[in-house]
């Protein structure tokens, strides 16, 4: 699998953003089945999740930053806690909170009906919401 990174170019004369028509970087991930991707708030890193359950953090310049091992099922969602790490969710309902360096900080285990997660921050605090289908926690 190759991850292709495009820079967002804001055109100040109109209200809609435009994208480059050529990639800024092409990252060879070494795995052929990427399932989720998230770029960090500071645009320095990108986390990629794979069907195998592996996750990796890359510099946006293309080189590998860290391996994140801990999932056994396909990664279905990734969110960043700005400047404080990442959270990955797999298809079995396991969520892992990672440090900015890629080490495990906390593990949540839900049933497999978890379909998505979201992170929101305000005033230095961050909230994580998990979509359980008929409820959100």
TORROMI-646718 format. One record per residue (C-alpha): x negated, y negated, z negated; residue in three letters; residue number from 0. Coordinates in Angstrom, 1 decimal. Each point is the difference from the previous one (the first is absolute). Example, Ala and Ser with C-alpha at 12.3 -4.5 7.8 and 13.67 -1.06 7.14 Angstrom:
TORROMI-646718
+--------+--------+--------+--------+-----+
|   east |  north |     up | residu | num |
+--------+--------+--------+--------+-----+
|  -12.3 |    4.5 |   -7.8 |    ALA |   0 |
|   -1.4 |   -3.4 |    0.7 |    SER |   1 |
+--------+--------+--------+--------+-----+
end
This chain:
TORROMI-646718
+--------+--------+--------+--------+-----+
|   east |  north |     up | residu | num |
+--------+--------+--------+--------+-----+
|    0.0 |    0.0 |    0.0 |    UNK |   0 |
|   -1.2 |   -3.5 |    0.7 |    UNK |   1 |
|    1.2 |   -3.0 |   -2.0 |    UNK |   2 |
|    0.2 |   -3.1 |    2.1 |    UNK |   3 |
|   -0.1 |   -3.3 |   -1.8 |    UNK |   4 |
|    1.5 |   -3.2 |    1.6 |    UNK |   5 |
|   -0.4 |   -3.5 |   -1.4 |    UNK |   6 |
|    3.2 |   -2.0 |   -0.5 |    UNK |   7 |
|   -0.3 |   -3.4 |    1.7 |    UNK |   8 |
|    2.4 |   -2.6 |   -1.2 |    UNK |   9 |
|    1.0 |   -2.5 |    2.7 |    UNK |  10 |
|    0.7 |   -3.1 |   -1.9 |    UNK |  11 |
|    1.9 |   -1.6 |    2.9 |    UNK |  12 |
|    2.8 |    2.7 |   -0.2 |    UNK |  13 |
|    1.7 |    1.9 |   -2.8 |    UNK |  14 |
|   -0.8 |    3.5 |    1.2 |    UNK |  15 |
|   -3.4 |    1.7 |   -0.5 |    UNK |  16 |
|   -1.9 |    1.5 |    2.9 |    UNK |  17 |
|   -2.5 |    2.9 |    0.0 |    UNK |  18 |
|   -3.2 |    0.6 |    1.8 |    UNK |  19 |
|    0.3 |    2.2 |    3.0 |    UNK |  20 |
|   -3.3 |    1.7 |   -0.8 |    UNK |  21 |
|   -1.1 |    1.8 |   -3.2 |    UNK |  22 |
|   -2.4 |   -1.8 |   -2.4 |    UNK |  23 |
|   -1.2 |    3.3 |   -1.3 |    UNK |  24 |
|    0.6 |    3.7 |    0.8 |    UNK |  25 |
|   -0.5 |    2.2 |   -3.1 |    UNK |  26 |
|   -0.6 |    3.8 |    0.5 |    UNK |  27 |
|    1.6 |    1.6 |   -3.0 |    UNK |  28 |
|   -1.2 |    3.6 |    0.5 |    UNK |  29 |
|    3.5 |    1.3 |   -0.4 |    UNK |  30 |
|    2.6 |    0.3 |    2.8 |    UNK |  31 |
|    3.3 |   -0.6 |   -2.0 |    UNK |  32 |
|    0.2 |   -3.4 |   -1.6 |    UNK |  33 |
|    3.4 |   -0.5 |   -1.6 |    UNK |  34 |
|   -0.2 |   -3.3 |   -1.9 |    UNK |  35 |
|   -2.2 |   -3.1 |    0.0 |    UNK |  36 |
|   -0.2 |   -3.2 |   -2.0 |    UNK |  37 |
|   -2.4 |   -3.0 |    0.4 |    UNK |  38 |
|   -1.1 |   -1.7 |   -3.2 |    UNK |  39 |
|    1.2 |   -3.5 |   -0.9 |    UNK |  40 |
|   -3.5 |   -1.4 |    0.5 |    UNK |  41 |
|   -0.3 |    1.7 |    3.4 |    UNK |  42 |
|   -3.3 |    1.7 |   -1.0 |    UNK |  43 |
|    1.3 |    3.6 |   -0.4 |    UNK |  44 |
|    2.5 |    2.4 |    1.6 |    UNK |  45 |
|    1.3 |    3.1 |   -1.6 |    UNK |  46 |
|    1.1 |    2.9 |    2.2 |    UNK |  47 |
|    2.0 |    3.1 |   -1.2 |    UNK |  48 |
|    0.0 |    3.2 |    1.9 |    UNK |  49 |
|    2.3 |    3.0 |    0.6 |    UNK |  50 |
|   -2.5 |    2.1 |   -2.0 |    UNK |  51 |
|    0.5 |   -2.1 |   -3.1 |    UNK |  52 |
|   -3.4 |   -1.6 |    0.3 |    UNK |  53 |
|   -0.3 |   -3.8 |   -0.3 |    UNK |  54 |
|   -2.9 |   -2.2 |    0.9 |    UNK |  55 |
|   -0.9 |   -3.6 |   -0.4 |    UNK |  56 |
|   -1.9 |   -1.7 |    2.8 |    UNK |  57 |
|   -1.5 |   -3.5 |    0.3 |    UNK |  58 |
|    1.8 |   -1.8 |    2.8 |    UNK |  59 |
|   -3.3 |   -0.2 |    1.7 |    UNK |  60 |
|    0.3 |    3.8 |    0.6 |    UNK |  61 |
|   -2.2 |    1.8 |   -2.5 |    UNK |  62 |
|    1.2 |    2.3 |   -2.7 |    UNK |  63 |
|    0.4 |   -1.5 |   -3.5 |    UNK |  64 |
|    1.4 |    2.9 |   -2.1 |    UNK |  65 |
|    1.7 |    3.4 |    0.0 |    UNK |  66 |
|    3.2 |    0.3 |   -2.1 |    UNK |  67 |
|    0.7 |    3.7 |   -0.8 |    UNK |  68 |
|    3.0 |    1.1 |   -2.0 |    UNK |  69 |
|    2.9 |    0.7 |    2.3 |    UNK |  70 |
|    0.9 |    3.4 |    1.4 |    UNK |  71 |
|    2.9 |   -1.2 |    2.2 |    UNK |  72 |
|    0.3 |   -2.5 |    2.8 |    UNK |  73 |
|   -0.5 |   -3.6 |   -1.0 |    UNK |  74 |
|    3.3 |   -1.8 |    0.9 |    UNK |  75 |
|   -0.6 |   -3.5 |   -1.5 |    UNK |  76 |
|   -2.8 |   -2.3 |   -1.1 |    UNK |  77 |
|    0.2 |   -3.3 |   -1.9 |    UNK |  78 |
|   -2.7 |   -2.3 |   -1.3 |    UNK |  79 |
|    0.0 |   -1.6 |   -3.4 |    UNK |  80 |
|   -1.8 |   -3.2 |    1.2 |    UNK |  81 |
|   -3.6 |    0.0 |   -1.3 |    UNK |  82 |
|    0.8 |    2.8 |   -2.4 |    UNK |  83 |
|    0.2 |    3.2 |    2.1 |    UNK |  84 |
|    2.5 |    2.1 |    1.9 |    UNK |  85 |
|    2.9 |    2.4 |   -0.5 |    UNK |  86 |
|    0.6 |    3.0 |    2.3 |    UNK |  87 |
|    3.2 |    2.1 |    0.2 |    UNK |  88 |
|    0.1 |    3.5 |    1.5 |    UNK |  89 |
|    2.9 |    2.1 |    1.4 |    UNK |  90 |
|    0.2 |    2.1 |   -3.1 |    UNK |  91 |
|    0.8 |   -3.0 |   -2.2 |    UNK |  92 |
|   -3.5 |   -0.5 |   -1.5 |    UNK |  93 |
|   -1.2 |   -3.6 |   -0.3 |    UNK |  94 |
|   -3.6 |   -1.0 |   -0.9 |    UNK |  95 |
|   -1.3 |   -3.3 |   -1.2 |    UNK |  96 |
|   -3.5 |   -0.6 |    1.2 |    UNK |  97 |
|   -2.6 |   -2.5 |   -1.1 |    UNK |  98 |
|   -1.5 |   -2.4 |    2.6 |    UNK |  99 |
|   -2.9 |    2.5 |    0.1 |    UNK | 100 |
|    2.2 |    3.0 |    0.8 |    UNK | 101 |
|    0.0 |    1.8 |   -3.4 |    UNK | 102 |
|    3.3 |    1.3 |   -1.4 |    UNK | 103 |
|    1.5 |   -2.2 |   -2.7 |    UNK | 104 |
|    3.5 |    1.5 |   -0.5 |    UNK | 105 |
|    2.2 |    2.7 |    1.5 |    UNK | 106 |
|    3.8 |    0.1 |    0.2 |    UNK | 107 |
|    1.9 |    3.1 |    1.0 |    UNK | 108 |
|    3.6 |   -0.3 |    1.3 |    UNK | 109 |
|    2.1 |    2.5 |    1.9 |    UNK | 110 |
|   -0.4 |    0.1 |    3.8 |    UNK | 111 |
|    2.9 |   -2.4 |    0.6 |    UNK | 112 |
|   -2.3 |   -3.0 |   -0.5 |    UNK | 113 |
|   -0.1 |   -1.7 |    3.4 |    UNK | 114 |
|   -1.8 |   -3.3 |   -0.5 |    UNK | 115 |
|   -1.7 |   -2.4 |   -2.4 |    UNK | 116 |
|   -0.5 |   -3.7 |   -0.2 |    UNK | 117 |
|   -2.3 |   -2.3 |   -2.1 |    UNK | 118 |
|    0.9 |   -3.6 |   -0.9 |    UNK | 119 |
|   -1.9 |   -2.4 |   -2.1 |    UNK | 120 |
|    0.6 |   -3.2 |   -1.8 |    UNK | 121 |
|   -2.1 |   -2.1 |   -2.4 |    UNK | 122 |
|   -2.7 |    2.7 |   -0.4 |    UNK | 123 |
|    2.5 |    2.9 |   -0.6 |    UNK | 124 |
|    0.8 |    2.7 |    2.5 |    UNK | 125 |
|    3.1 |    2.2 |    0.3 |    UNK | 126 |
|    0.1 |    3.3 |    1.8 |    UNK | 127 |
|    3.4 |    1.3 |    1.3 |    UNK | 128 |
|    0.6 |    3.6 |    1.2 |    UNK | 129 |
|    2.9 |    0.8 |    2.3 |    UNK | 130 |
|    1.7 |    3.2 |   -1.2 |    UNK | 131 |
|    2.8 |   -0.1 |    2.6 |    UNK | 132 |
|    2.9 |   -0.6 |   -2.4 |    UNK | 133 |
|   -2.0 |   -2.2 |   -2.4 |    UNK | 134 |
|   -3.1 |   -2.1 |   -0.4 |    UNK | 135 |
|   -2.4 |    0.2 |   -2.9 |    UNK | 136 |
+--------+--------+--------+--------+-----+
end
